[in-house]
Amino acid sequence: MSEHIENADGEGQMVIANKRLPVSYRVVALRDAGQYEVQVSLQAPREWLLEPGFGQEAMLERENGQRMILTYSDGPDINRGRNVTLKCDPVICASRHELVELFPEIDIARMHRM
């Protein structure tokens, strides 16, 4: 059973067809069987996504320069609602050190609470 470790927010840019949009994204870290699973998601304006020809993928450029592929997986119809949830495939980290190295947002969120 997974144990929730931390939620954190980050700032970055979403890129579709060389068009950029500043975005905030959410990082959720879970621990399960000695390893960590990280899920990254964000809410994007549907109109902005459709304008440059969004299909099923976009690129997220995070604050630390890392890039992640975002996909839309909430069903077949992107035309519902004003915002669309995009998610990255879960990232598995073998240790806390790897978790913090790949996702410094997690460590920063924890430090702000202390």
C-alpha positions in Angstrom: 0.0 0.0 0.0 1.3 3.4 -1.0 2.1 6.1 1.7 1.7 9.7 0.7 4.9 11.6 1.4 4.6 15.1 0.1 2.8 17.5 -2.3 4.7 20.4 -3.9 4.1 23.0 -6.5 6.4 24.2 -9.2 6.5 26.7 -12.0 7.5 26.0 -15.6 6.4 26.3 -19.2 4.2 24.1 -21.3 5.3 23.8 -24.9 3.1 22.8 -27.9 4.3 23.4 -31.4 6.9 25.9 -30.2 4.2 27.9 -28.4 4.9 28.4 -24.7 2.6 29.0 -21.8 3.8 29.7 -18.2 2.1 27.1 -15.9 2.0 25.9 -12.3 2.2 22.2 -11.8 1.7 19.8 -8.9 4.2 17.2 -7.7 2.9 14.3 -5.6 5.3 11.8 -4.0 4.3 8.4 -2.7 6.4 5.7 -1.0 5.7 2.1 -1.7 7.9 -0.9 -0.9 11.1 1.2 -0.3 10.8 3.2 -3.5 9.2 6.5 -4.4 6.6 7.2 -7.1 6.2 10.7 -8.3 3.2 12.0 -10.2 3.3 15.4 -12.0 0.1 17.1 -13.2 -1.3 20.5 -14.2 -4.4 22.2 -15.3 -4.3 23.9 -18.7 -6.8 26.2 -20.3 -8.7 24.1 -23.0 -8.8 27.0 -25.5 -5.0 27.5 -25.3 -4.4 23.8 -25.9 -6.6 23.7 -28.9 -5.1 26.8 -30.6 -1.7 25.3 -31.4 -3.2 22.0 -32.4 -3.0 19.9 -29.2 -3.4 16.2 -29.9 -2.6 14.1 -26.8 0.8 15.4 -25.8 2.6 18.5 -24.6 6.0 19.2 -23.1 6.5 20.5 -19.6 9.7 22.4 -19.0 10.2 22.5 -15.2 12.1 25.1 -13.2 15.2 23.0 -13.0 15.3 22.6 -16.8 14.0 19.0 -16.9 11.5 18.2 -19.6 8.5 15.8 -19.2 5.9 14.7 -21.6 2.3 15.6 -20.5 -0.7 13.6 -21.8 -4.4 14.0 -21.6 -6.0 10.9 -20.3 -9.3 12.0 -18.8 -11.4 10.5 -21.6 -11.9 10.9 -25.3 -13.5 14.4 -25.3 -11.1 17.3 -24.6 -14.0 19.7 -25.3 -15.5 19.3 -21.9 -14.9 22.0 -19.3 -12.7 25.1 -19.4 -9.6 23.4 -18.0 -7.9 20.2 -18.9 -5.9 18.0 -16.6 -2.6 16.8 -18.1 -0.3 14.3 -16.4 3.1 12.8 -16.8 3.8 9.1 -16.5 4.8 8.3 -12.9 8.5 8.5 -12.2 10.0 5.8 -10.0 12.9 6.8 -7.7 14.9 4.1 -5.9 15.9 6.3 -3.0 15.1 9.6 -1.2 18.3 11.0 -2.6 17.2 10.3 -6.2 13.7 11.7 -5.4 15.1 15.0 -4.1 17.7 15.2 -6.9 15.0 14.7 -9.6 12.3 16.7 -7.9 13.8 19.5 -5.8 10.3 20.9 -5.4 9.6 18.2 -2.8 12.5 19.2 -0.6 11.7 22.9 -0.9 8.0 22.3 0.1 9.2 20.4 3.2 11.6 23.1 4.2 8.9 25.8 4.0 6.9 23.9 6.6 9.7 23.8 9.1 
